[in-house]
Amino acid sequence: MGKTQIIAEAGIPQITVSREFDAPRDLVFQAYTDPELLVRWFGPRDETTTIDRHDLRDGGRWRYVTRDGEGNEFGFRGVFHGDQTPDGMVRTFEFEGVPGHVVLETTTLEERDGRTLVRTVSSYQSVEDRDAMVASGMEHGVHESHERIEELLAKLQAG
Amino acid sequence: MGKTQIIAEAGIPQITVSREFDAPRDLVFQAYTDPELLVRWFGPRDETTTIDRHDLRDGGRWRYVTRDGEGNEFGFRGVFHGDQTPDGMVRTFEFEGVPGHVVLETTTLEERDGRTLVRTVSSYQSVEDRDAMVASGMEHGVHESHERIEELLAKLQAG
């Protein structure tokens, strides 16, 4: 199975996350863009996600809300830039808990022998913002989300 | 008079542009956000600029078109992120000539003794994108735009 790789080089205001999934590219694209599939993997397992807004077109806005076991809610939002296709997806990302800190995310999907490498480069406004994201424990959330995507893709392929 | 400083460190996917203007912050903010003033300084002197779209609110889109002496048109566009205030302005920026290459721009305005330091950090998707922007001759455009802003601010203050 694929392993998630997270790269955050010292002094560079970016994080690169990559992971190979055992599924064809179109299905992985669907998991990343279909709201009904997104809620099945976005965030850690002990939180539930609702899609408040998901206008998947150039300039369209998106907003997800996660809710933990104690009822705390966390909002995430951004704007899609350009057409979102299996060739590439560009969007901005903000955690509403720290307004004004915007991240530019570029995701590519590359199919190799029926498997798909997903790579997301997140560009931050500053190294400080990037370091704060790493310090927030994002790594755990990324790993758990990726496990959940893998499980979802297996289920979808099992029919 | 202020001098424009452009910093593009090797290997860092950012450009930082800063310049001090001899005008109070509110007036500088107005020059950056009022479409009627924007067209008086945006771009090089031998081009004219029209504002196609300028929806100055969170999630609002903007689009400027410049036209050179030979009638060639160049489109620039993006999305405002958060409220645009004298404290800070965050927006995305795309040159329509190279679609899919998005820049995240963060501008701060700091007033010191009636003068205002404007600082814009542009975060690119990659060092390659950043280097292409530097190679495109953006430096000339930035210097000329800043000269034009300085002249405009002087005129506005002279009444």
Interface residues (C-beta under 8 A of the other chain):
Chain A: G11 I12 P13 Q14 G59 R61 V79 H81 G82 G88 V90 T92 E94 P99 G100 V102 V103 L104 T106 V121 S123 Y124 Q125 S126
Chain B: G11 I12 P13 Q14 G59 R61 V79 H81 G82 G88 V90 T92 E94 P99 G100 V102 V103 L104 T106 V121 S123 Y124 Q125 S126
